[in-house]
C-alpha cells in the first residue's frame, strides 16, 4: 500500500511540474474554430484522446475474439478425389 501511495504522490508532483512548465497559451485552429488554451490542457486533451482510441481498439479486438470463439469449429476438408482409392 505504501508503494501505491508513493507512486501516486510522484505522479501528482510530475503532473504539477507539467502544468507549471506549460502554462503558456497555445493558439489552436480547427476548421472554423480558433481558441487560445494553456499548453497543459492541449497535452491533457491529446493524452485523453489517445486513451480513448486505445480503449476502443482493445474493446473491438476483445469483441472480435469473443465472436470467433462462439462460432462452430470449421468442418474438415473434403477429399479432392471423387473416385475411390484403387486397390492393386
ABEGO torsion letter per residue (X at the ends): XAAAAAAAAAAAAAAAAAAAAAABBBBBBBEABBBBBBAAAAAAAAAAAAAAAAAAAAAAAAAAAAAAAABBBBBBBBBABABBBBBX
